[in-house]
Amino acid sequence: MAKGRVDEAAAAMGGRVLSGDQNAVWSGAALDSRRVVGGELFFALRGEKTDGHRYVAAALARDAAAVVTEHAVEVDEEATVIQVRSAYEALHALTRHVRLRTPQNLVGVTGSSGKTTTKELLAAMLSRRFRVARSPGNLNNLYGFPIALLGIADDAEWMVAEMGMSTPGELAGVSRLGRPGVAIFTNVKPAHLESFKSVSAIADAKAELFRGLDPGGLVIANAADEEVVRIVSRDARGRDVVWFSVAEVSAGAAGQSSGPVASHTAERVEATEEGGARFDWLQGDQRHPVVLRLFGRHNVENFLAAAACADALGVAAKDIIAAAETVEPEAMRGVVHRLEGGSTIVDDCYNSNPEALATILESARELPARRRWAVLGEMLELGSQGPGFHRSSGELAARLGFSPVLGVGAGARALIDGVEAAGGEGVWFETAAAAAASAAARFEGGDLVLVKGSRGVGLEVVVEELLAKELV
């Protein structure tokens, strides 16, 4: 982990050591006292619902090296306390200070979906040649990214970091903290529409990744995504750009390209019986067979993003493939459970948006099944366009042969309307728990059940109920 002396940290943050040992060594940082395992700096941030100063004693009890506070607190006189004007600003100041020495290089990964999987794939690939750190989980915003960077080893040659946003200006701040040398744009999809007036506005917010990107940095971008093409073509400003695309971008009339030429593409994409993906990776004029443990066409796209970057950074194709084939799906992100009796559960309930749902519906129908049905939670943060997106998603699910469809949450009422309009059976539930009970009662051998929804819906209880029934 990043580490240093308390007095040096205080100086970097513009603070002063009120008590304790100013020569004590800290390692890593935490915003939640429950995450302190020993040696960290605990930042007492003020929030809308709580105040970190209430948990200073708890952090010290768990052996935090020091606490960073905005005012004096009642603690043991031997406890090490750093007082600053703003704990939030101090967190960023320390992040900028540590970033001067570590990591040597940083890749920032952004997009509406695919960030976490692309990060995991790329980290595995780069590890074949470099000392690599990665941001844990989805610590990708102005609170999480500093914790991720302050938690990496001082000798990291590369860090692969998710960089996300939910409001305008947020990604610019994250990018300036991280100062990436490489930027990856996976895609732009209708998400966070409560905060943005259009998908183009979302793309412009994703383009904020350029704010901290090195002027000579490398850009890896999705040639099949119109909004990614737009912002990269506008903002790359002489930087080298490597394009990838699951489908080769077609040539226009008279041999003129209708878009950027993708140097990393995929052909013959198909699902494996084990719930992964098999395809040919075209690396320029070289063709390589690849088999992933990751399910779905969207994960082929994530592979191409990571492979394009690793290739540009000098990792051999054979090492790229070998590394990718070891990567397992993250929890609730396209995990395929193959059960006795020939039944299958596709657990993709970590998050959802209309295009991501469409992609996994298309992929799931390729898996063998006696009957295909789905439990679909509402897709949050779609704003005024939510009802239309839900209805069209329900229509698509029914047209692709998923019936019944169990909809969960207020927004899913329109989804069920779409299912029924397209001739499918739809049932609406207010809560995930109610849907879980119904799903378990319906579940039979040979069924394929897709479970997907926004994180706030909590559809993991549905997966748990289905797995429990199969194990009885």
VENTA-V942213 format. One record per backbone hydrogen bond with DSSP energy under -0.5 kcal/mol. CO is the residue of the C=O (numbers start at 0). NH is the residue of the N-H. Records with the same first field share a line. If there is no record, write none. Layout:
CO = NH + NH
//
This chain:
1 = 27
3 = 25
4 = 8
5 = 9
6 = 10
7 = 11
8 = 12
9 = 14
10 = 13
15 = 17 + 82
18 = 80
19 = 21
20 = 23
21 = 6
23 = 5
25 = 3
27 = 40
29 = 42
30 = 32
31 = 34
32 = 35
38 = 26
39 = 41 + 64 + 65
40 = 29 + 42
41 = 43 + 67
42 = 44
44 = 51
49 = 46
50 = 53
51 = 54
52 = 55
54 = 58
55 = 59
56 = 60
57 = 61
58 = 63
59 = 62
62 = 38
65 = 41
66 = 68 + 81
67 = 43
68 = 83
72 = 74
75 = 78
76 = 19
78 = 80
79 = 66
80 = 17 + 18 + 82
81 = 68
82 = 15
85 = 89
86 = 90
87 = 91
88 = 92
89 = 93
90 = 94
91 = 95
92 = 96
93 = 97
94 = 98
95 = 99
96 = 99
97 = 100 + 101
104 = 158
105 = 107 + 180 + 181
106 = 108 + 160
107 = 109 + 183
108 = 162
109 = 185
113 = 117
114 = 118
115 = 119
116 = 120
117 = 121
118 = 122
119 = 123
120 = 124
121 = 125
122 = 126
124 = 127
125 = 128 + 129
129 = 131
130 = 156 + 157
132 = 159
135 = 138
137 = 139
139 = 163
140 = 144
142 = 146
143 = 147
144 = 148
145 = 149
146 = 150
147 = 150
148 = 151
149 = 1
152 = 155
155 = 103
156 = 104
157 = 132
158 = 106 + 160
159 = 134
160 = 108
166 = 169
168 = 172
169 = 173
170 = 174
171 = 175
172 = 176
173 = 177
174 = 178
179 = 213
180 = 217
181 = 107
182 = 219
183 = 109 + 185
184 = 221
186 = 111
188 = 190
191 = 194 + 195
197 = 201
198 = 202
199 = 203
200 = 204
201 = 205
202 = 206
204 = 207
205 = 208
206 = 209
207 = 210
208 = 211 + 212
213 = 216
216 = 239
217 = 182
218 = 241
219 = 184
220 = 222 + 243
221 = 224
223 = 225
224 = 228
225 = 229
226 = 230
227 = 231
228 = 232
229 = 233
230 = 234
231 = 235
235 = 238
239 = 218
240 = 242
241 = 220
242 = 262 + 263
243 = 222 + 223
244 = 265
245 = 265
249 = 257
251 = 254
252 = 255
255 = 251
259 = 261
262 = 283
263 = 244
264 = 281
266 = 279
269 = 277
271 = 274
275 = 271
276 = 291
277 = 269
278 = 280 + 289
279 = 266 + 281
280 = 282 + 287
281 = 264 + 283
282 = 285
285 = 282
287 = 280
289 = 278
291 = 276
295 = 298 + 299
296 = 300
297 = 301
298 = 302
299 = 303
300 = 304
301 = 305
302 = 306
303 = 307
304 = 308
305 = 309
306 = 310
307 = 311
308 = 312
309 = 314
310 = 313
315 = 319
316 = 320
317 = 321
318 = 322
319 = 323
320 = 324
322 = 325
323 = 326
329 = 332
331 = 349
333 = 294
334 = 336 + 346
335 = 337
336 = 338 + 344
338 = 341
339 = 342
342 = 338
343 = 448
344 = 336 + 346
345 = 347 + 450
346 = 333 + 334
347 = 350 + 452
352 = 356
353 = 357
354 = 358
355 = 359
356 = 360
357 = 361
358 = 362
359 = 363
360 = 364
362 = 365
363 = 366
370 = 447
371 = 402
372 = 449
373 = 375 + 405
374 = 376 + 451
375 = 407
377 = 379 + 453
380 = 192 + 193
381 = 384
382 = 385
384 = 388
385 = 389
386 = 390
387 = 391
388 = 392
389 = 393
390 = 394
391 = 395
392 = 396
393 = 397
394 = 398
395 = 399
396 = 401
397 = 400
400 = 402
403 = 373
404 = 406 + 426
405 = 375
406 = 428
407 = 377
408 = 411
409 = 412
410 = 413 + 414
411 = 415
412 = 416
413 = 417
414 = 418
415 = 419
416 = 420
417 = 421
418 = 423
419 = 422
423 = 425
424 = 403 + 404
426 = 406
428 = 408
430 = 434
431 = 435
432 = 436
433 = 437
434 = 438
435 = 439
436 = 440
437 = 441
438 = 442
443 = 446
445 = 369 + 370
446 = 343
447 = 372
448 = 345 + 450
449 = 374 + 451
450 = 347
451 = 376
453 = 456 + 457
454 = 457
457 = 460
458 = 461 + 462
459 = 463
460 = 464
461 = 465
462 = 466
463 = 467
464 = 468
465 = 469
466 = 470
467 = 471
468 = 471
//
